[in-house]
Structure formats: structure tokens, C-alpha cells
Amino acid sequence: MFRIALLLAFSLAGAVQAADKIEVVGLFKDKAVVVIDGRRQVLSAGEPAKDGVRLISADSEKAVLEVNGHKGTYTLGQRIINRFTPPPKGKSVVVAPDAQGMYYVDGSINDFPVKFVVDTGATMIAMNRHQAERIGLNYRMDGRKGFSSTASGLEKVYIVKLAKVTVGDIVLRDVPAAVHDGDYPRMTLLGNSILNGVDITRKGGLLELEEK
């Protein structure tokens, strides 16, 4: 059933070849009649975009449009004035390798400064007993005993939960960590209990960590 009555107007900012004004003036099954910058267009679901506007689906009550990469559902009689802007990026940190190819990044654990070394092979954040004591972790009382396989064999560890971990400007909370009851590892390992909580992108030799 063809219905004419739906007026939807919205503005797009900063998009090359994107429509400035769109009005939906008719709807029926998998088709929509729209006026894009004064030009009448018939859009069909599944067809390529016209003037930056693509119809995802439609019926006599609503249309799902993709405009400049943004999807929206528009219902009969609805009026929309909107500026589409890219979703804000999460906080991120870019890490460069040293001469040996190691990735070191500054951060903190429970607000105590820590220099991490990125280790994608580590199950979780890992530190030795000296680092844990410096941070103030009562790991023997609060931690859960376990064992970790190292180059020298099995080593006793305590699994604790860190209230707050920062990596650059990225903040994560309630992060599992392993405290080795010895001198290993020499530096705090940034393992997958953190890395699984961020998006990792390699840009040449650089490593970018971005909060999800």
C-alpha cells in the first residue's frame, strides 16, 4: 500500500557527495520515494546508494535508510533534524618498538605508575613479588594459588584482581593478574587480560591499542 505523508528531513555535515536534505514522501514494500536535495528518487531495497542514500528495507509504516554510512529507522509522520558525525573514537595509545622489537608502554596499577611490556603470549597481566609489594597488593592473603609454566618449570603464582589498570589514557577495571612468588618476570607483562579488552591494530611497526 502506497502512502504519502512521511516527511523526514536531516542534515549531513562534512560528507563529500552526501545529501544535505532528504525528505521521504512515500513508502511501500521494499521501496521508498524520497526527495534528495530537491530531486525525486525511487529507492529499492538492496540497490546501490543514490546520492549517498541507500534503502535497507521499507514497508508502509517505516523505512530503514543508510546515509553516509549511518543507518536509521524512520516512521510515518516523524520529523528528524540531525547532524551525522562519526562516532567518537575510544581512547587509544600508540606504542613503538625498541631496538630489540619489544613494545613498552607506561601505565599504572591501582594508581601506582608501572612500565608494561606488551606480551600477547601472556594469559594475563603478570608481575613478580617485588612489583606486587611495591604496588601494595596483599597477594598471599587475597590471591588464589595456582601454577604457571615458565622456562625454568612450574612456578607458584597467586591470581588477584586489580581494581584499576591504565595503559596510556585507557582505563580498565577489575582486571585479573598473576603475581609470581619470585623474581620472574623482571618487568610487568601486559597480557591478554588487558589486551582482550582493547582493539589492537598494527600500523607498520607501530602498535595501536584502542578501548572498545
Summary of the structure (lengths in Angstrom):
residues: 212
radius of gyration: 26.7
end to end distance: 43.0
largest distance: 76.1
contacts: 624
relative contact order: 0.15
helix: 7%
strand: 54%
